[in-house]
Amino acid sequence: MTPDEVRSIAFGKPRFGRRGYNEDEVDAFLDLIAEALAGRNILTPDDIHYVEFTIMPVGMRSYDQAQVDLFLDEAEAALVELRNPRPVVEEQPPPGRRKWFGR
């Protein structure tokens, strides 16, 4: 996940009769995630995991909660990977039989 991908994400609106997350709060937090992925702030995966947004009344401008939550899970994983990259392990060829020539 890149900072540009975070900045370009677009969430849908909640289904009719449902409540959603405050758009301004989510947008501000997305800016923090993008900056963290760019290495320009100290946002942690736990900050993403435990963030809470205001749930807006039905009919007010808001984002679909399930879409935001799914994206935050992906962003948390991306930040974990950025902070703790997996070591590159070279694959070893499987042991094979040696063919001996001679006697």
C-alpha positions as CSV (number, residue, x, y, z in Angstrom):
1,M,0.0,0.0,0.0
2,T,1.4,3.4,-0.9
3,P,0.6,6.9,0.4
4,D,-1.0,7.7,-3.0
5,E,-3.3,4.7,-2.7
6,V,-4.4,5.9,0.7
7,R,-5.1,9.4,-0.6
8,S,-7.1,8.2,-3.5
9,I,-9.4,5.8,-1.6
10,A,-13.1,6.5,-2.0
11,F,-15.6,5.0,0.4
12,G,-19.3,4.5,-0.3
13,K,-22.2,5.8,1.7
14,P,-24.0,3.6,4.2
15,R,-27.0,1.8,2.9
16,F,-30.4,3.5,3.3
17,G,-31.4,3.7,7.0
18,R,-27.8,2.9,8.3
19,R,-25.4,5.1,10.1
20,G,-21.8,5.7,9.1
21,Y,-18.5,7.1,10.2
22,N,-17.9,10.9,10.2
23,E,-16.3,11.7,6.8
24,D,-14.1,14.5,8.1
25,E,-12.6,12.4,10.9
26,V,-12.0,9.4,8.5
27,D,-10.4,11.7,5.9
28,A,-8.1,13.3,8.5
29,F,-7.0,9.9,9.8
30,L,-6.3,8.8,6.2
31,D,-3.9,11.7,5.9
32,L,-2.1,10.4,9.0
33,I,-1.9,6.9,7.5
34,A,-0.5,8.3,4.2
35,E,2.1,10.3,6.1
36,A,3.1,7.2,8.1
37,L,3.5,5.1,5.0
38,A,5.7,7.8,3.6
39,G,7.8,7.8,6.8
40,R,6.8,11.3,7.9
41,N,5.0,10.5,11.2
42,I,5.0,8.0,14.0
43,L,1.6,6.5,13.6
44,T,1.7,2.9,14.8
45,P,-0.3,-0.1,13.7
46,D,-2.0,0.0,17.2
47,D,-3.1,3.6,16.4
48,I,-4.9,2.3,13.4
49,H,-6.3,-0.8,15.1
50,Y,-7.8,1.1,18.0
51,V,-9.0,4.3,16.2
52,E,-12.6,5.3,16.8
53,F,-14.7,7.6,14.7
54,T,-18.0,9.4,15.5
55,I,-21.0,7.4,14.2
56,M,-23.2,9.9,12.5
57,P,-27.0,9.9,12.7
58,V,-29.0,8.4,9.8
59,G,-29.1,10.8,6.9
60,M,-26.0,12.7,7.7
61,R,-22.8,12.7,5.6
62,S,-20.9,9.6,6.4
63,Y,-18.9,6.7,5.1
64,D,-19.9,3.0,5.1
65,Q,-18.5,1.5,8.3
66,A,-17.7,-1.9,6.8
67,Q,-15.7,-0.4,3.9
68,V,-13.7,1.9,6.2
69,D,-13.0,-1.0,8.7
70,L,-11.8,-3.3,5.9
71,F,-9.5,-0.6,4.6
72,L,-8.1,0.1,8.1
73,D,-7.3,-3.6,8.5
74,E,-5.3,-3.5,5.2
75,A,-3.6,-0.2,6.2
76,E,-2.6,-1.7,9.6
77,A,-1.1,-4.7,7.9
78,A,0.8,-2.5,5.5
79,L,2.2,-0.4,8.4
80,V,3.2,-3.6,10.2
81,E,5.1,-4.8,7.1
82,L,6.7,-1.4,6.7
83,R,7.9,-1.3,10.3
84,N,8.9,-5.0,10.4
85,P,9.9,-6.1,6.9
86,R,10.3,-9.9,6.5
87,P,13.9,-11.0,5.9
88,V,14.6,-12.1,2.4
89,V,15.4,-15.7,2.4
90,E,17.1,-17.2,-0.6
91,E,15.5,-20.5,-1.6
92,Q,17.8,-23.4,-1.6
93,P,17.4,-26.1,-4.2
94,P,15.9,-29.3,-2.8
95,P,18.6,-31.9,-2.0
96,G,19.0,-34.2,-4.9
97,R,20.7,-37.5,-5.6
98,R,24.3,-37.4,-6.5
99,K,25.3,-39.5,-9.4
100,W,28.7,-41.1,-8.9
101,F,30.7,-42.2,-11.9
102,G,33.6,-44.4,-11.8
103,R,34.2,-47.9,-10.5
